Amino acid sequence: MTAELTCLRATSDILRSLVEVAAREQLLWKPADDRWSICEVLNHLTDVEKLNLGHRVRHMLEEERPHFEDYDPGLRYRDGAYKNDDGLRALEAFCETREASLSWLERAEPADWERRGLHPDVGEVRLSQVLNLRAFHDLSHIGQVSEILKAVCFWDGMGSLQKYYSVDA
């Protein structure tokens, strides 16, 4: 299995382990009004999996040089696509959607990784680039979830030992 697929496969388990640390209400905590909660991050990941990874990669595997539709996560957020009040449901939705993607993606042949599509902003991209982006994106949001957990679950309990750390949530 490639590094990209290994990362994509591991993301669900990593997020499950992280989410287990938090109480349900902590999954809804936002570090600031303009920042996302863990629940919103999980909803975003599901949205990206369906509309971006799933949609684009499937078209790349089934068509010659398909044109990708624009995807604006800020607009999706403002339109309410990442809203719900159940972080555990959001986690399970992501895990199920990711598993479905991996079930067909892992059947792709090595030559398929060179298939191309047309991105609305950067032009032609290979499937391998899209999958590298997805792995990078997953790791970025795993870091974001970790930072939120540090702030909401452990920061206050550190007391005077906070002197040694900062929180970037």
C-alpha positions as CSV (number, residue, x, y, z in Angstrom):
1,M,0.0,0.0,0.0
2,T,1.3,3.5,-0.8
3,A,2.1,6.1,1.8
4,E,-1.0,8.1,0.7
5,L,-3.4,5.2,1.1
6,T,-1.8,4.2,4.4
7,C,-2.4,7.7,5.7
8,L,-6.0,7.8,4.3
9,R,-6.7,4.4,5.9
10,A,-5.3,5.4,9.3
11,T,-7.2,8.7,9.6
12,S,-10.4,7.1,10.8
13,D,-8.7,5.2,13.6
14,I,-6.6,8.2,14.7
15,L,-9.7,10.4,14.8
16,R,-11.7,7.8,16.7
17,S,-8.9,7.6,19.3
18,L,-8.8,11.4,19.6
19,V,-12.6,11.8,19.8
20,E,-12.8,9.2,22.6
21,V,-10.9,11.7,24.9
22,A,-13.6,14.3,24.7
23,A,-17.0,14.5,26.2
24,R,-19.9,15.2,23.8
25,E,-20.1,18.9,24.7
26,Q,-16.3,19.3,24.2
27,L,-16.7,18.2,20.6
28,L,-18.8,21.3,20.1
29,W,-16.4,23.8,21.8
30,K,-15.0,26.4,19.4
31,P,-11.7,28.1,20.3
32,A,-13.0,31.3,18.7
33,D,-16.1,32.5,16.8
34,D,-14.2,32.2,13.5
35,R,-12.7,28.8,14.2
36,W,-14.2,25.3,13.9
37,S,-15.2,22.9,16.6
38,I,-14.1,19.3,16.4
39,C,-17.6,18.4,15.3
40,E,-17.4,20.9,12.5
41,V,-14.0,19.6,11.4
42,L,-15.4,16.1,11.2
43,N,-18.4,17.3,9.2
44,H,-15.9,19.2,6.9
45,L,-13.9,16.0,6.4
46,T,-17.1,14.1,5.4
47,D,-18.1,16.8,3.0
48,V,-14.6,16.8,1.4
49,E,-14.7,13.1,1.2
50,K,-18.0,13.0,-0.6
51,L,-17.7,16.1,-2.8
52,N,-14.0,16.5,-3.4
53,L,-12.1,13.2,-2.9
54,G,-14.9,10.9,-3.9
55,H,-16.3,12.9,-6.7
56,R,-13.0,14.0,-8.3
57,V,-11.2,10.7,-7.9
58,R,-14.1,8.7,-9.3
59,H,-14.3,10.9,-12.3
60,M,-10.6,10.7,-12.8
61,L,-10.8,6.9,-12.8
62,E,-13.8,6.7,-15.1
63,E,-13.2,9.6,-17.5
64,E,-10.4,11.1,-19.5
65,R,-9.2,14.4,-18.0
66,P,-12.5,15.4,-16.3
67,H,-13.1,19.0,-15.3
68,F,-13.4,19.3,-11.5
69,E,-16.2,21.4,-10.0
70,D,-15.0,24.2,-7.7
71,Y,-15.1,23.4,-4.0
72,D,-15.1,26.2,-1.5
73,P,-15.0,25.0,2.1
74,G,-15.7,28.5,3.4
75,L,-18.8,28.8,1.4
76,R,-19.9,25.3,2.4
77,Y,-19.4,26.3,6.1
78,R,-21.4,29.5,5.7
79,D,-24.1,27.5,4.0
80,G,-24.4,25.3,7.1
81,A,-22.9,22.1,5.6
82,Y,-20.7,21.5,8.7
83,K,-23.4,22.0,11.3
84,N,-24.8,19.4,13.6
85,D,-24.7,18.9,17.3
86,D,-23.5,15.4,17.5
87,G,-19.7,14.9,17.2
88,L,-20.0,11.1,17.5
89,R,-22.5,11.0,14.6
90,A,-20.1,13.3,12.6
91,L,-17.2,10.9,13.3
92,E,-19.1,7.9,12.2
93,A,-20.3,9.6,9.0
94,F,-16.7,10.4,8.1
95,C,-15.5,6.9,8.9
96,E,-18.3,5.3,6.8
97,T,-17.7,7.7,3.9
98,R,-13.9,7.2,4.0
99,E,-14.3,3.4,4.1
100,A,-16.5,3.5,1.0
101,S,-13.9,5.6,-0.8
102,L,-11.0,3.3,0.2
103,S,-13.0,0.2,-0.9
104,W,-12.8,1.3,-4.6
105,L,-9.7,3.4,-4.4
106,E,-7.6,0.5,-3.2
107,R,-8.6,-1.4,-6.3
108,A,-7.0,1.1,-8.6
109,E,-4.1,-0.1,-10.7
110,P,-0.7,1.5,-10.4
111,A,-1.1,3.1,-13.9
112,D,-4.3,4.8,-12.7
113,W,-2.2,7.0,-10.4
114,E,-1.1,8.9,-13.5
115,R,-4.6,9.6,-14.7
116,R,-5.3,13.3,-14.9
117,G,-8.1,15.8,-14.3
118,L,-8.5,19.5,-14.7
119,H,-8.6,21.5,-11.5
120,P,-10.5,24.8,-11.7
121,D,-7.6,26.8,-10.1
122,V,-4.4,25.0,-11.0
123,G,-5.1,23.2,-14.2
124,E,-4.1,19.6,-14.9
125,V,-3.3,17.4,-11.9
126,R,-2.5,13.7,-11.6
127,L,-4.5,11.3,-9.3
128,S,-1.3,10.8,-7.3
129,Q,-1.3,14.6,-6.6
130,V,-4.9,14.6,-5.5
131,L,-4.2,11.7,-3.1
132,N,-1.1,13.4,-1.7
133,L,-3.3,16.5,-1.1
134,R,-5.9,14.4,0.7
135,A,-3.3,12.8,3.0
136,F,-1.8,16.2,3.7
137,H,-5.3,17.6,4.4
138,D,-6.1,14.7,6.8
139,L,-2.9,15.3,8.7
140,S,-3.7,19.0,9.0
141,H,-7.1,18.4,10.5
142,I,-5.8,15.7,12.8
143,G,-3.4,18.4,14.1
144,Q,-6.3,20.8,14.4
145,V,-8.4,18.3,16.4
146,S,-5.4,17.6,18.6
147,E,-4.9,21.3,19.3
148,I,-8.6,21.7,20.2
149,L,-8.4,18.7,22.5
150,K,-5.3,20.1,24.3
151,A,-7.2,23.3,24.9
152,V,-10.6,21.9,25.9
153,C,-9.6,18.8,27.8
154,F,-6.2,19.3,29.4
155,W,-5.1,22.9,29.5
156,D,-7.0,23.9,32.7
157,G,-5.9,20.8,34.5
158,M,-2.3,21.7,34.0
159,G,-2.4,24.6,36.4
160,S,0.9,26.2,36.9
161,L,2.5,23.7,34.5
162,Q,1.0,25.7,31.7
163,K,4.1,27.7,31.9
164,Y,5.9,25.1,29.7
165,Y,3.4,25.1,26.9
166,S,1.1,27.1,24.7
167,V,-2.1,26.1,22.9
168,D,-2.7,27.0,19.3
169,A,-6.3,25.9,19.0
